[in-house]
Amino acid sequence: MKPAPPAPTLEQLRRHSPWCWVVCERCLHRRPVAFVPLIIRFGPDASSNLIRRSARCTKCGGKGATLQHPGWLAWISDGSRSRENKLQRRPLSSQLALL
């Protein structure tokens, strides 16, 4: 059995997108997070697992998160798009209130 590949570094993730969604594992609250401040603080070669382990939710206080690339679409069972994609149809002022 092959060992799992290493988690990507912050720099590798930044090359694909300047930010990602950080999703709380307990309550599924999500926030957009830019990679550059994290790279400045932890270095470009820091493992993305560092963020997964140490992220703390501002809603429930839970520790631990999932990183989600902003281009991934989550589909609900009825085929409609996820909440993030529905936000694109709303005015910017209401989008900011929901984040």
Beta strands, then each sheet from edge to edge (+ up, - down):
strand 1: 19-24
strand 2: 30-34
strand 3: 65-68
sheet 1: 2+ 1- 3+
end
